[in-house]
Amino acid sequence: MSVLLLFLDGVGLGEVDPAVNPWVGAATPTLRSLLGQPLAGRGRVERNGVLLVPTDATLGVDGLPQSATGQTALLTGLNAPALVGRHVTAYPTAELRGLLSTHSLFAVLAAAGRTATLANAYTEEYHEAVAARRLRHGAITFAAQSAGLRLRTVGDLRRGEALFHDLTNARLRAWGYDVPLVTPTQAGQNLARLAVAWDLTLFEFFLTDLAAHGRIDTDAVGIVEMVDGLLAGVCEALPPDVTLVVTSDHGNLEDTRTRTHTLNPVPTLVTGPARHHFQQVAAITDVTPAILRSLGVEP
């Protein structure tokens, strides 16, 4: 049994109102087919082998949830904001990096002799920027690298063995890279095929958060429809013995009235043979233990 973890940065469960929530206003045939409704509202959904659990991202700490602590909590099962005394934005601090190095999902699986991979493709320019300290690794990239995972390349992308962060490769092509233009659905099919070879495959999609903050040209509805296309490809190509888990670190994109994060619960959407392990998920700290149990590893 394997798990495919699709991490959507900055996606909460907002109001069932197309005027303010792009997850309701956008065309999302895949999500609506899975859930029988849009990805919105506070209700738990169980239907046709699909589970949706509203999941707390505040973790009992005052203030708006943020990416560094939220992703650390998600990946380790530890209440990172409580441990460091606050919600930490953007990049993980030294204390958070210590938690990720020892307790991340990648580290625990490696110690148990299991396999994991990060499906994102990284450019040479990215690595050069990190080496020159113009850029820092986010929590997920840091956790993967600290556990000894190889970061995938543009070469992997050309072979259909990685995904770029825009799904279609349009940005890479604009930067002069010779890579194929694909649809979000084709990207999802590639991701599903990749997941077959590993105990855990994780793909990080962060344009959801960037769009909500107004930092990219694509609007919220366009990003939501990209995600739905990605899920269409995943669901089409995913073998029945692979469990799909879709979740997030904090709310943001579900409310166009604000450019900040929200206090809304985030979705934990699960389909596949291990979904029963996620029945008791209540907070983002419960996701990694559920994944480990799905893979037969003691949290």
N, C-alpha and C positions, 0 to 999 in steps of 0.2 A: 504494500500500500504506500502511496506517495501523497504529498500535499503540495498544492500550488497556492502560494500566498500572494494575492494581488493587493498591494498597498496603495491606497488612493489618498494622497496628502490633502488634508483640509476639507473633508466631506462629512457633514453632519446630517442628521435627520430633521429636516425643517418642516414648516407648515405645508399643508396640502393646498397650496395656493399658487397657481401658475404665474400670478403677477409678481411674486417675490421669490419663488423657488424654481430655479431652472431645472431641477430634477423632476418637477411636475410639468413645467411648460415645454420642455424639449421633447422631441420624438425619441422615446426609449422603448422600442418594441421588445427588446430582449429582456430588460428588467421587468417590464410589465407582464411578459409571458411567465417569467420565473415566479414573480411575487403576486400576480393578479392585481397589481396596483403599482403606482410610481414608488420610487425610493424616497419615501417621505412619511411623516407622521410618527407617533410614539408607540404604535402597536407592534407587538410581536407577531410574526407571521410564520406559520408552518403549513406548507401545502406541497403536494406532489414531490416530496423528497427535497424540498428547499426550506431552509431555516433562516429567518432574519431576526436578530436580537438587537434591540436598542442598547447601546453599550456606553457606560459612563466614561468620560475622558477627563473629568475635573479631579477625580481621585481625592476629594475632600480637602483640597488646597485652594485657598482664596485666589481669585484672579482668573483671567482667561487662560485656558490650556494653550501650550506652545509646543513647537515642533521638537526641540531637542529633548525635553523631558518626556513629552508624549511618546516619541518614537523609542526612547530608551525604556520607558515603562512597557510599551507594547512588545518590544523584542526580548525583554528580560523577565517579565512577570513581576518586577519589583516596582513599588510605588516611588518612582524617581523624584517627582516634585516634592513629596513628603520627606524623602531622604536628604535632599539638598535644600529644603526649606522654601522653595519657590518654583514657579513655572519658568523654564529657561527657553528662550527663543532661539531659533536658527541652528547654530552649531553646538555640539556637545562640549561642555567644559571638561577640564581634567578629571573632575570627580565623576562625571557621567561617562567619560571614556573608560575610566577604571571599571565601572559597572558593566559596560558593554564588553570589555575585553574578557571578563571572567564569566559573566552570566548570560550573555546573549544566546539567542536560539541557535545561531551558527556555532558558537563556542561549545554549548552543551552537546549538540549533535556530533561535532568533531570528537569530543572526549568520549562519546559513546560509540565511536567507529562508524557513524552514519555519514551519508553524503548530503551536501547542500550546494546550491549555486545561486548566484545573483544574475538575473537575466539581462540587466542593463548593459549597454555598450558604452564604453568610455573612449574618448578621443585622446590622441597624444597631447593635444593642446591642454586638455584637462589636467593630465598628469604633470605637464610642465608648469601650469599655474599653481598646482599644489606644491610642487618642489620649490617654486619661487615665492611661496607664501602669499600669493595673490588670492588664493582660494583655499578653503578648508573642506575636509570631508564632512558630509552630513552623517547623522547617526547610523543610518543603514549601511552606507559605504564603509564607514570606519569599522563597524561591527564585522562586516564581511572580510575586510582586509586583515583585521586583527586576528581573525580565526583561521587565516591562511587560505582564504578563497581567492582564486584567480579572478581579477576583474576582466570582463570580456571586452573585446576590441571591435574596431570597425571591420576587421577581417571576419570575425565571428558573425557580425551583422550581415555581411555580404553572403555568407553561407546560410542565412536564415536561422542562425544559432544564437541570436541576441535580438534585443529590441532597443531602439533609441528612444529618448524620452519624449519625442513628439509623435511616436508611433509610425508615422508615414515616411520618415527619413528626409522630408522636405527641407528641414533646416540644414542637414549635412550636405545635401545637394547644393543648396544656396552658398555654402561655405567652400564648395569646390570638390567635394568628395564624390567619387565614382561609386555610388550605391544605388540599388534599385528603389524606385518609388513604390510604396505599398499602401494598401488601405488599412485602416484600423482593424478590420476583420481579418485580413491576411496576417497582420501582426499578431492577433490573438491566436490564429491557427499555429503560427510558428512557436508561440509561447507554450501552447498546449503540447506540441510535439516535444519541446525541450523538457517539459516536466516529467515525461515518461522515464528519463534516464537518471533521475535523482530522487532521493528521499524527500528533499525539500527544495522547491524552486521559488524564489521571491522576485517579483518585479515591482519596482518603485515608480509610480506615476505621480509627478509633482506639478504638472501643469494645472491641475485642479486648484491648488493653492495659489499659484501665480496668477491665474485668471481672476480668482476672487479678490486678490489684492490689486488688480488692475495693472499688472506688470508685464503682460503680454498682449498682443493685438487680438488674439482670438477671444470672442466673448464667451460668457459662461454657458450659454446654450450650445454653442459649437463644441466646447470641451466636453460637456455632458454627453452629447451625441457621439463624440469620439470614444468615450468610455463604453457606451452601449455597443458600438461597433466592435470594440476590442472584446467585450464579453460574448458577443455573438460568435466570433471566431473561436474563442476558448471553448465555449459550450459545444460548438460543432465538432471540434477535433479532440476534446479531452477524453481519454479512455475511462471506462466505468470504474476502474480501481484507483483513480486519482481523485482526491477530495479538493475542491476549490473553496478557498477562504478569501473573502473580500472584506477589508476593514480599513480604518483610518486612525489618525492620531488626535484630531480635534475637528470641530465644526468650522466652516467658513463659506464654502461655495453655495450652501443651501439657502443663503439669505442675501439677496442683492441689495438690501437696504443698508448694508454696512460693508466696509472694507477690512474690518478686524475679524479676529476669530470669534467664535460664539461659545456659549455654554451648552449647546445642544448635544444630546448623545450622538455617538457615531454608529454607523451600521456595522454589524458583523453578520455577513451573509455567507451561508455555508450550503454547499450541495455536494453529495458524494457519500461514499460508504462510511466515513468517519464522522458524519455530522452529529451523531448522538453524543460525542465527546464535548460538544459545544453547547449542550442544553443548559448548562449552569453558568454560562458566561454572563457576567453582569457589568464588568469594567474592563478596560483595555488591558489591565494586568492579568486577566484570565485567559487571554488569547494564546500566548505562548505555552502555558501549561496544557491547554487543550490540544494544541498542535503536537506537543511532545507525547501526550497520551495516545494521540492518533497514530503516532509512529512507533509506539511500544517502548518509549523512553520515559523513565521516571523523572518528573519535573524536579 
